Amino acid sequence: MGGNEKKKESGGGKEGKTVTSADMAKGAAGANLSARERERKKRNKIILLIAEVFLLLIMVFVLYGVVQGGKVGKHDMKEEDIVINPEVKEREETTKMKGYWNIALFGVDSTTGALAKNTRSDTIMVASINQDTGECKLVSVYRDTYLNLSNDSYNKCNAAYAKGGPEMAISMLNMNLDMNITDFVTVGFAGLADTIDALGGVMIEVDEAEIHHLNSYQYTMAQDLKREYKEVTQTGYQRLTGLQATAYCRIRYTAGDDFKRTERQREVLMAVADEAKKASPATLNEIANKVFNEVYTSLDLTEIAELLGNIGNYNIVGQAGFPKEEYRTTGTIGAKGSCVIPVDLKENVEWLHKFLFDENYTASSDVQAYSGKIKEDTSSYLK
C-alpha cells in the first residue's frame, strides 16, 4: 500500500572531490534534516496505512453483507433530501470536483445497533476518489466542530446524524464544506469488540491516566451489551480484549482531549490490522458474520462490486483533519460545551478544496454566510 518509499541519499562522485569543513558541517545539518524527514514520512505512512485498512474493511464488509442476504442495511436516499449549495451545483462541471466520487463515512456512537439516526456520529470522514486515477484522499471532520447542522441551527456537527440520520449529516457536510456528497457508509463501533475478540485481542500500550476512563467506558458498554468485562489493572504494553480495546478508543478525558482520542483510534486500528494479517480464513469469516449487521449504506451491490473490482487501482495519497490546525481553535460555547471552532470557515473550505481537488477555490456565498455566523456566535467566548 502507498508509495512512500525512502529515497537514497545522493553522495556525488566517489573520486576527485575535496571535502572542506564547511561541507562537513553542511552535510551534518542535512543528515539531521533527513532523519527528521524520514521520521515524518514514516509517521505519515503509518497513518495512511491505517486509513487504507479502515476504508478497505468497510468496502469488503458491505459487499459481503449484501451478498449474504440483507444483513447490511441498504438505505435508499431521495435526491431532494440531500442539500447541496446552489453555487456548488452550478460549478460541478466547471471546477476540478468533476470526476471525483465523494463518499461520507460515519462511525456512530452506538452499542445497540442504532445506525439510522438517534445516535451521534463518533467518527466523520469524507473519502474523495479520483475516478480517473484511483487516487483517494481522506479527511476527518472533528466531531465537536461548531457548524450549521443544515437546518440553520449551530452546534457540534456530530449532532446532525442523531437528529436527522445520514441525510442530515450529509447535508451538514455539503453545506459547510461546499461538497456534493450523495453516498455514505455507516459503521456501528459496537461490532469492533466482537472483531477484536475473534482475533484474540490486540496489543496496546496503556498509561496510568487512561486506566480509570478505560474501565469506566467498558463498564457502561458491558451493561448495554449485557456481557461480562474484565478490568484493566496495570499499565504498560498488554493484550486487551475487544471490550477493553473499544473502551480505550473512546477515551477523551485525558491530556489532548478529542485530538488524543483520534490517536488512540488509529493505534487500535493498526493493532487490528496486524492481528488480521495473521488470522485464518475461518477466523475472518467468523468476524464477518459478527460485524456485518453493524453496517448501513446508500451503496447498492453493483456500486460496491465495481469498487472492489477496481480495488487494486485505488491508492490513498493523502489524509487530513478539518478544520485545519492553523484555522481552528477550541472554546466552551455556553450550554453547547467545548467545541472545535473554525475561526474562519471560508479559509478552511478553500484550503480543503485545494487539498482534495488541487484547485484554487473561492468559497460559496453560503459558506461565507455560515462563516460569519460562526464568528458571531463564538467571538465573545474566545476573548
Residue pairs with C-beta under 8 A, 6 or more apart in sequence:
1 48
1 49
1 52
1 315
1 316
2 45
2 48
2 49
2 52
2 315
2 316
2 317
3 315
4 41
4 44
4 45
4 48
6 38
6 41
9 34
46 266
46 270
47 266
47 319
48 316
48 317
48 318
48 319
49 270
49 273
50 266
50 269
50 270
50 273
51 138
51 316
51 319
52 316
53 269
53 270
53 272
53 273
53 276
54 269
55 105
55 127
55 136
55 138
55 316
56 311
58 105
58 185
58 187
58 295
59 304
59 307
59 308
59 311
60 308
61 72
61 187
61 288
61 291
61 292
61 295
62 72
62 185
62 295
62 297
62 299
62 304
63 301
63 304
63 305
63 308
64 288
64 292
65 71
65 72
65 292
65 293
65 295
66 72
66 74
66 300
66 301
66 304
67 301
68 292
71 292
71 293
72 292
72 293
72 295
72 296
72 297
73 115
73 116
73 295
73 296
73 297
74 297
74 298
74 300
75 116
75 166
75 296
75 297
75 298
76 298
77 166
77 167
77 182
77 298
79 182
81 167
81 171
82 167
82 170
82 171
82 174
82 181
82 182
83 150
83 171
83 174
83 175
84 174
84 179
84 180
85 174
85 175
85 178
85 364
85 366
85 367
86 364
86 366
87 178
87 364
87 365
87 366
88 97
88 174
88 178
88 179
88 180
88 364
89 180
91 97
92 98
92 180
95 353
95 357
95 359
95 361
96 357
96 358
96 359
97 180
97 353
97 357
97 359
99 130
99 131
99 132
100 128
100 129
100 130
100 131
100 356
100 357
101 128
101 129
101 131
101 183
102 126
102 127
102 128
102 129
102 179
102 180
102 181
102 183
103 126
103 127
103 128
103 129
103 181
103 183
103 184
103 185
104 124
104 125
104 126
104 127
104 166
104 169
104 170
104 173
104 181
104 183
104 184
104 185
105 123
105 124
105 125
105 126
105 127
105 184
105 185
105 186
105 187
106 121
106 123
106 124
106 125
106 161
106 166
106 169
106 184
106 185
106 186
106 187
107 121
107 122
107 123
107 186
107 187
107 188
107 189
108 114
108 115
108 119
108 120
108 121
108 122
108 161
108 186
108 187
108 188
108 189
109 119
109 120
109 121
109 122
109 158
109 189
110 119
110 188
110 189
110 190
111 190
111 221
111 224
111 225
112 190
112 224
113 188
113 190
113 293
113 294
114 188
115 186
115 188
115 294
115 295
115 296
116 165
116 166
116 296
117 161
117 162
117 163
117 164
117 165
118 162
119 161
119 162
120 143
120 158
120 159
120 161
120 162
121 143
121 158
121 160
121 161
121 162
121 169
121 186
122 143
122 158
122 189
122 250
123 140
123 143
123 189
123 265
124 140
124 141
124 142
124 143
124 157
124 158
124 169
124 173
125 138
125 139
125 140
125 141
126 138
126 139
126 141
126 173
126 177
126 179
126 181
126 356
127 136
127 137
127 138
128 136
128 137
128 138
128 139
128 356
128 357
129 135
129 136
129 314
130 136
134 310
134 313
134 314
134 315
135 314
135 315
135 316
135 317
136 314
136 315
136 316
136 317
137 316
137 317
137 318
137 319
137 320
137 355
137 356
138 316
138 318
138 319
138 320
139 319
139 320
139 321
139 322
139 352
139 355
139 356
140 262
140 319
140 320
140 321
140 322
141 157
141 173
141 177
141 321
141 322
142 157
142 258
142 259
142 321
142 322
142 323
142 340
143 156
143 157
143 158
143 258
144 156
144 157
144 158
144 258
144 337
144 338
144 339
144 340
145 156
145 157
145 322
145 323
145 328
145 339
145 340
145 341
145 342
146 154
146 155
146 156
146 157
146 333
146 336
146 339
146 340
146 341
146 342
146 374
146 377
146 378
147 154
147 155
147 157
147 172
147 176
147 342
147 345
147 370
147 374
148 154
148 172
148 175
148 176
148 370
148 373
149 155
149 157
149 159
149 160
149 163
149 168
149 172
150 160
150 164
150 168
150 171
150 172
150 174
150 175
151 163
151 164
151 168
154 373
154 374
154 377
155 336
156 336
156 337
156 339
157 172
157 176
160 168
160 169
160 171
160 172
161 168
161 169
164 171
166 184
166 186
166 296
166 298
169 184
170 181
170 182
170 184
173 179
173 181
174 180
174 181
175 366
175 367
175 370
176 345
176 349
176 367
176 370
177 322
177 349
177 352
177 367
178 349
178 352
178 353
178 361
178 363
178 364
178 366
178 367
182 298
183 297
183 298
183 299
183 303
184 297
184 298
185 295
185 296
185 297
185 298
185 299
186 295
186 296
186 297
187 294
187 295
187 296
188 294
188 295
188 296
189 246
189 249
189 294
190 221
190 225
190 246
190 294
191 290
191 291
191 293
191 294
192 242
192 245
192 246
192 249
192 268
192 272
192 291
193 221
193 225
193 241
193 242
193 243
193 245
193 246
194 242
194 287
194 290
194 291
195 242
195 272
195 287
195 290
195 291
196 202
196 240
196 241
196 242
196 245
196 246
196 268
196 272
196 275
197 241
197 242
197 243
198 242
198 283
198 286
198 287
198 290
199 272
199 275
199 276
199 279
199 283
199 287
200 239
200 275
201 239
201 240
201 241
201 242
201 245
201 275
202 239
202 240
202 245
202 268
202 271
202 272
202 274
202 275
203 237
203 238
203 239
203 240
203 271
203 274
204 237
204 238
204 239
204 240
204 245
204 248
204 267
204 268
204 271
205 236
205 237
205 267
206 214
206 232
206 234
206 235
206 236
206 238
206 240
206 248
207 235
208 235
209 254
209 255
210 248
210 251
210 254
211 232
211 233
211 235
213 247
213 251
213 253
213 254
214 232
214 244
214 247
214 248
214 251
215 231
215 232
215 247
216 247
217 246
217 247
217 248
217 250
217 251
218 229
218 231
218 243
218 244
218 246
218 247
219 229
221 229
221 243
221 246
221 247
222 228
222 229
222 243
225 243
227 243
229 241
229 243
229 244
230 241
230 243
230 244
232 238
232 240
232 244
240 248
245 268
245 271
246 268
248 264
248 268
249 261
249 264
249 265
249 268
250 261
251 260
251 261
251 264
252 258
252 260
252 261
254 260
256 263
257 330
257 338
258 340
262 321
276 284
279 287
299 307
318 355
320 355
322 348
322 352
323 340
323 341
323 342
323 343
323 345
323 348
324 348
324 351
324 352
327 342
327 343
327 344
327 347
327 348
327 351
328 340
328 341
328 342
328 343
328 348
329 340
329 341
329 343
329 382
330 338
330 339
330 340
330 341
331 338
331 339
331 341
331 378
331 381
331 382
332 338
332 339
332 381
333 339
333 341
333 377
333 378
333 381
334 381
339 378
341 374
341 378
341 382
342 348
342 371
342 374
343 375
344 371
344 375
345 363
345 367
345 370
345 371
345 374
346 363
346 367
346 368
346 371
349 361
349 363
349 367
350 361
350 362
350 363
353 359
353 361
354 360
354 361
363 371
